[in-house]
Amino acid sequence: MFLPPQMAETKYIHPHILFLFSDTGGGHRSATEAIIEAIQLEFDDRISTQMVDIFLDIAPRPLNYLPKWYPYMVRFPEVWGFSYRISNGTRRARVIVESAYPYVRRSLHKVIKHNPADMIVSLHPLANDPFLHALGEQHPPFITVVTDLVTGHTLWYHKDVDLCIVPTEAVYRSALLAGLRPQQVRVIGLPVADRFCQPISDKSALRQRLGWPQERRVVLLVGGGEGMGPIEKTARAIAEANLPITLVIITGRNLELKRRLEAYQWPMPALIFGFVHEMPDFMQAADILVTKAGPGTICEALNAGLPMILYSRLPGQEEGNVDYVISEGVGIWAPKTSHIVSALKAWIAHPKQLELAAEACCQAARPQAAREIARLLANRLGIFN
């Protein structure tokens, strides 16, 4: 076990992996939890793991408030996009992180001292440079897992990482352009929870169990756990089009939105849900997904063979997600409600096109990504199945 002198206060019975993440969008937490779940499924208790939020658990004020600020920050996409672009360059990114390092140095050394690890896995771009700087030249294996599906920010790619795991060939090319060597980069896929990686079930059986109508196409409208985005506006536009569908709407934790939609007089079967734990079954039972261009949701839909219509994206890291969905033939970009309705009409009128999109989803899916990453990490620790 690698234990530098400053980290020798705690010892673990099994090889220990420290995961760095933060709840600042991009699916950092969900990807981290998916890998840890896969490690437990593949290797039982032979590897111990620990999650550390780089802002909430480590950063001094006011940086420790960033996870709370994030939902408000993304409500101003123009500002978010400007910040993304101005920081997305090798020199600019290095200036930013190096100028912030003196402010966070003591916190980093403290967490390193009290959390000894045989391996460090980063799932947040802002963790890489500061941690590698604080660790020094003699450090345990440091691996990054990029959670941006297509458009990877420069801060993901640090020349001193032992391995950079990426979800797509597009991110692989970005990593090489940023200076990483080919042997440092592996294309595996984006890790998602195991419940989203099960073989596709029979739609009719799922709908019967869920109590959904059988005779119509099912359109699943999702806005994330917080019910963000133009969910209500989109739902009303679909209703006004009076399409021959069953509309299933997920409002997440937005209880006020759920109340308003439940009070609406729908011209078609409409099922309104709050936060649900059956999303894998919902995706497999549906025919079309209408959602924002988040990387995790896209990959979950691919695993379910579920064609998608994307209605919004964050400037910067999610712009490439839209291009990816279109180029792979698995979905449509529809930033206006009229575009969404037109896309739904086209797929309903031409079921063969919808069938081809579903097949393309299955071809693009990487349902084994989390388990492949788990096996790779274990092998580097000298543990094999």
Residue, then its C-alpha position, 0 to 999 in steps of 0.5 A: m500500500f502506498l502511504p507517503p509520510q503525511m498520509a500514514e495516520t490511517k490504514y485500511i484492511h483492503p486496498h482503498i480508493l478515494f473518489l473526488f467529485s462534487d454536486t455541481g452538475g455534469g452527473h459527477r455524483s451519479a457517475t461516482e456512485a455507479i463506479i462504486e456500485a460496480i466495484q461492490l458488485e464485481f469484488d464484494d468487500r475486497i476494495s474499500t471506497q470513499m467519496v469526498d466532495i471537493f467543494l462541500d467537504i474540502a474547500p474554504r469559504p466561499l467555495n464550499y457553497l458552490p454546490k448550493w449555488y450551481p442550480y442558480m448559476v445554470r439559470f443564466p446560460e449566457v453567463w455560464g457559457f461565457s465562463y466556460r469558454i473563457s476558462n477552456g484553454t490550456r494556458r487560461a485554465r492553468v492560470i486560474v487553478e494556479s492562482a487559486y491553489p494558495y487559497v485551497r492548499r491547506s485544505l488539500h493537505k489536510v484531506i490528503k493527510h487524513n484520507p490515505a488511499d492506494m488510488i485516487v479517482s477524480l470525477h471532477p475537472l477542478a479536482n485534478d490540478p490542485f490535488l496533483h499539485a498537493l500530492g507532489e511527484q510521489h503519489p498513488p495512481f491518479i485516474t480521471v473519469v471524464t463525465d462530459l459526454v463529448t465536449g470535455h473541458t481542458l481542466w479534465y486533461h492533466k499531463d501527470v494523470d496515470l490514466c484518463i477514462v473517457p466516454t466517447e471517441a470525441v473526448y479521446r481526441s480532445a484529450l490528445l489535443a490537450g497534450l495527453r499521450p495515447q497510452q494515457v487515455r482509454v475509451i470505455g463509456l460513461p458509467v451509469a447505475d447498474r439498474f439502467c444497464q439491465p437487458i431491455s425488457d418487454k414493453s407490453a409487460l412493463r406497461q401492464r405492471l405500471g398500469w399504462p395504456q397499451e394501445r398508444r405510443v408513450v412519450l416520457l417528458v423529463g426535466g431532471g430531479e428538480g423538474m428543471g426546464p420548460i416542462e410545463k410549457t412543453a407539456r401544454a404544447i403537446a396537449e394542444a397538438n392532441l397527439p395520439i399518445t400517452l404522456v408521462i411527465i416526471t416533475g422530480r422534486n418540483l411539487e408545485l409543478k406536479r400540482r399544476l399539471e395534475a389540475y390540467q384537463w388533458p385531451m389524452p391519457a396523461l400520467i404525472f409523477g414526482f420524483v421516481h425510483e422506477m426510471p429504468d422501467f419508465m424508460q424501457a416502457a416508453d417509446i420516446l424521451v423528451t428531455k434536456a441534453g444531460p450526459g447521464t440521461i442520454c446514456e441511460a436512454l441509450n441503454a434503454g433503446l429509447p430515442m430522444i428529443l432534446y429541448s435544452r442544453l447548457p452552453g459549453q459542455e452540453e453543446g457537443n451532446v446534441d451533435y452526438v445524439i444527432s450524428e448517432g441517429v438516436g435523437i432530434w434537437a428541438p429547442k422550441t415547443s413547436h419543434i418538439v411537437s413537429a418531431l413527435k408528429a414525424w416519428i408517430a407518422h413514420p414508425k420505421q424511423l422511430e424503430l431505426a432510432a431505437e436500434a441506433c440507441c442500442q448500437a451506441a449504448r455502453p451498458q458495461a461501462a461502470r463494470e469495465i471501469a471497476r475491473l480496470l481500477a481493481n486490476r491496477l490495484g492487483i485484484f482480479n475476479 
